[in-house]
Amino acid sequence: MRRIALLAYTILERRRHRPRLSHRQRTVNRHHAKIRAVGARAVATVGPML
């Protein structure tokens, strides 16, 4: 249980020192994540067949 608490603490620490992203940067990040998700899904589907 302590390990989970430590992990949450480190994530919060990293976010505290990270500058806020602009609206445009967040939009670009979200779009890029969607593109990556499509590729990851394809690899997960085709991967076991190879």
N, C-alpha and C positions, 0 to 999 in steps of 0.2 A: 504494500500500500504506500509505503514511503517513496518508492521509486516513481509512482504516478504523480505524487505531489511534487517531487523534485523536477520531473519533466514539465509539469504545468508552470512551475516557477521559472524555469529557464526560458520557456516560450514567452512568458510575460516580460521577462527582463529584456529579451531581444526586441520585442515590440516597443518597449518604452524608449529605447535609444534610436529607433528607426524613424526617419522623418516621414511625415504624412505624405501620401501620394496625391497628386492632383487628380481631378475627376477624369481627365483624359488618360492619364497613366493607368488608372484603375480600369477604365474601359478597354484599353489595349491589353492589359494583363488578362482580363476576363476573356476577351476574344482569343488570345493566344492559348489560354488554358483549354478552351473548347476545341481548338485545332489539335492540340496535343492529345486530348482525351479521345478524339476520333482515331488517331494513330495508335494510341495505346490499346484501344478496344480491338483494332484490327490485328495488332500483334498478338493479343491474348487469344483471338479467335483462330488465327492461322498458325501461331506458334506450335501448338501441340501436333499439328498435322505434318510438320517438317521433320 
